[in-house]
């Protein structure tokens, strides 16, 4: 699973929700790095949310594999209430549930269902491009998240890749991106 590359809305702390904000220059660099990182891996298909930033990301990731990105409505962003769309002050479904038109459980069910349909349609490695809250909900469905007796959230950065090995399932890689070690 890949989270779309960064946008001006991400950089400005704006809730883009369903708005078709394009990738920023930095966002295209982020995804270009991911595309180069996985260009030697056999990818069977690339699926994405229909929101423009996810489609743009999917096209960049699909290009080295000579694939076309396929959109799936259920991979879209968590459904924000209209009064929060385009407004400053990022909202996340776990911390601000009143800002959303769907519950966390509904979001999780939607994403898990979409990925299950993709799994049935494709065999082998598949890239799924979505958004922060939906990827978080999907990962939290499979991963036990406790450390020292406390729960924690797996929220991916923009332009990051997480690898889930189905079957077991097993989180192989989380939040891999171009500036992964820049803060350490």
C-alpha positions as CSV (number, residue, x, y, z in Angstrom):
1,X,0.0,0.0,0.0
2,X,1.3,3.4,-0.9
3,X,0.0,6.7,0.4
4,X,-0.2,9.4,-2.3
5,X,2.6,11.9,-2.6
6,X,2.6,15.2,-0.8
7,X,0.4,18.1,-1.9
8,X,0.3,21.8,-1.1
9,X,-2.8,20.9,1.0
10,X,-0.6,18.5,3.1
11,X,2.1,21.1,3.4
12,X,-0.5,23.8,4.5
13,X,-2.3,21.5,7.0
14,X,-5.5,21.7,4.9
15,X,-8.2,18.9,4.8
16,X,-8.2,18.1,1.1
17,X,-10.7,15.2,1.5
18,X,-12.2,14.6,-1.9
19,X,-10.7,17.8,-3.5
20,X,-8.5,17.0,-6.6
21,X,-5.3,18.6,-5.3
22,X,-2.3,17.7,-7.5
23,X,1.0,16.4,-6.1
24,X,3.5,19.1,-5.2
25,X,7.0,19.1,-6.7
26,X,8.2,17.4,-3.5
27,X,5.3,14.9,-3.7
28,X,6.4,13.9,-7.3
29,X,9.9,13.5,-5.9
30,X,8.6,11.3,-3.1
31,X,6.8,9.0,-5.5
32,X,9.6,9.0,-8.1
33,X,11.8,7.6,-5.3
34,X,9.3,4.9,-4.5
35,X,8.9,4.0,-8.2
36,X,12.7,3.6,-8.6
37,X,12.8,1.6,-5.3
38,X,10.4,-1.0,-6.6
39,X,11.0,-1.0,-10.4
40,X,12.8,-4.4,-10.3
41,X,9.9,-6.1,-8.4
42,X,7.3,-7.9,-10.5
43,X,4.1,-5.9,-10.1
44,X,0.9,-7.4,-11.5
45,X,-1.4,-4.4,-11.2
46,X,-1.8,-0.9,-9.7
47,X,-5.1,0.2,-8.1
48,X,-5.9,3.6,-6.6
49,X,-8.5,5.9,-5.1
50,X,-10.2,8.0,-7.8
51,X,-9.1,11.2,-6.1
52,X,-6.6,13.0,-8.4
53,X,-3.5,12.9,-6.0
54,X,-3.9,9.2,-5.7
55,X,-4.4,8.7,-9.4
56,X,-1.3,10.8,-10.2
57,X,0.7,8.8,-7.6
58,X,-0.5,5.5,-9.1
59,X,0.4,6.5,-12.6
60,X,4.0,7.3,-11.5
61,X,4.3,3.9,-9.7
62,X,2.7,2.0,-12.6
63,X,4.9,3.5,-15.4
64,X,8.1,1.4,-14.8
65,X,5.9,-1.7,-15.0
66,X,4.1,-0.6,-18.2
67,X,0.8,-0.9,-16.3
68,X,-2.3,1.3,-16.2
69,X,-3.7,2.4,-12.9
70,X,-7.2,1.2,-12.1
71,X,-9.5,3.3,-9.9
72,X,-11.6,1.8,-7.1
73,X,-14.1,4.1,-5.4
74,X,-13.8,2.3,-2.0
75,X,-10.1,3.2,-1.8
76,X,-11.1,6.9,-1.5
77,X,-10.2,9.2,1.4
78,X,-12.2,9.0,4.7
79,X,-15.4,10.8,4.1
80,X,-15.2,14.3,5.7
81,X,-18.3,16.3,6.5
82,X,-18.6,19.2,3.9
83,X,-17.9,22.0,6.4
84,X,-14.3,20.6,7.0
85,X,-13.3,20.0,3.4
86,X,-10.7,22.6,2.2
87,X,-10.3,24.0,5.7
88,X,-7.1,24.4,7.7
89,X,-6.5,22.1,10.7
90,X,-6.0,18.5,9.7
91,X,-8.6,16.1,11.0
92,X,-8.0,12.4,11.5
93,X,-10.8,9.9,11.9
94,X,-9.5,8.4,15.1
95,X,-8.9,11.8,16.8
96,X,-11.7,13.9,15.3
97,X,-14.5,11.4,14.5
98,X,-17.2,14.1,14.6
99,X,-15.6,15.6,11.4
100,X,-16.5,12.5,9.4
101,X,-19.6,11.1,7.7
102,X,-18.5,7.5,8.3
103,X,-17.3,5.8,11.4
104,X,-13.8,4.3,11.8
105,X,-15.3,0.9,11.6
106,X,-17.2,1.7,8.4
107,X,-13.9,3.1,6.9
108,X,-12.1,0.0,7.9
109,X,-14.7,-2.4,6.5
110,X,-14.8,-0.4,3.2
111,X,-11.0,-0.6,2.8
112,X,-10.7,-4.3,3.8
113,X,-13.5,-5.1,1.4
114,X,-11.9,-3.2,-1.5
115,X,-8.5,-4.9,-0.9
116,X,-10.2,-8.3,-0.7
117,X,-11.8,-7.8,-4.1
118,X,-8.5,-6.8,-5.5
119,X,-6.9,-9.9,-4.0
120,X,-9.5,-12.1,-5.7
121,X,-8.9,-10.4,-9.1
122,X,-5.1,-10.4,-9.0
123,X,-2.5,-12.9,-8.1
124,X,1.0,-11.7,-7.2
125,X,2.3,-8.3,-6.1
126,X,-0.2,-5.4,-6.4
127,X,0.2,-1.8,-5.5
128,X,-2.8,-0.1,-3.8
129,X,-2.6,3.7,-3.6
130,X,-4.9,5.4,-1.0
131,X,-4.8,8.1,1.7
132,X,-3.6,8.3,5.3
133,X,-6.7,7.4,7.3
134,X,-7.9,4.6,5.0
135,X,-4.4,3.0,5.0
136,X,-4.3,3.4,8.8
137,X,-7.7,1.7,9.1
138,X,-6.6,-1.1,6.8
139,X,-3.3,-1.8,8.6
140,X,-5.0,-1.6,12.0
141,X,-7.3,-4.3,10.9
142,X,-4.4,-6.7,10.6
143,X,-1.7,-5.5,13.0
144,X,-1.8,-5.8,16.8
145,X,-0.6,-2.4,17.9
146,X,0.6,-2.4,21.5
147,X,3.9,-1.4,23.0
148,X,4.4,-1.4,26.8
149,X,0.7,-2.1,27.3
150,X,-0.4,1.0,25.3
151,X,-2.0,1.1,21.9
152,X,-0.5,3.2,19.1
153,X,-1.6,4.2,15.6
154,X,0.0,3.3,12.3
155,X,-0.5,6.4,10.3
156,X,1.6,6.5,7.1
157,X,3.5,9.6,5.9
158,X,2.7,11.1,2.4
159,X,4.7,9.3,-0.3
160,X,5.3,6.2,1.8
161,X,5.1,2.5,1.1
162,X,3.9,-0.2,3.4
163,X,4.2,-3.9,2.4
164,X,1.6,-6.4,3.7
165,X,2.2,-10.1,3.1
166,X,-1.2,-11.7,2.8
167,X,-2.0,-15.1,4.0
168,X,-0.6,-14.8,7.5
169,X,-1.1,-11.6,7.2
170,X,2.2,-9.9,8.1
171,X,3.3,-6.3,8.0
172,X,6.7,-6.6,6.3
173,X,7.5,-2.9,5.9
174,X,5.8,0.2,7.2
175,X,6.2,3.9,6.1
176,X,9.2,3.5,3.8
177,X,9.9,6.8,2.1
178,X,12.6,9.0,0.6
179,X,13.4,10.9,3.8
180,X,13.0,8.0,6.2
181,X,16.3,8.6,8.1
182,X,16.5,12.4,7.7
183,X,15.3,13.0,11.3
184,X,17.6,10.5,13.0
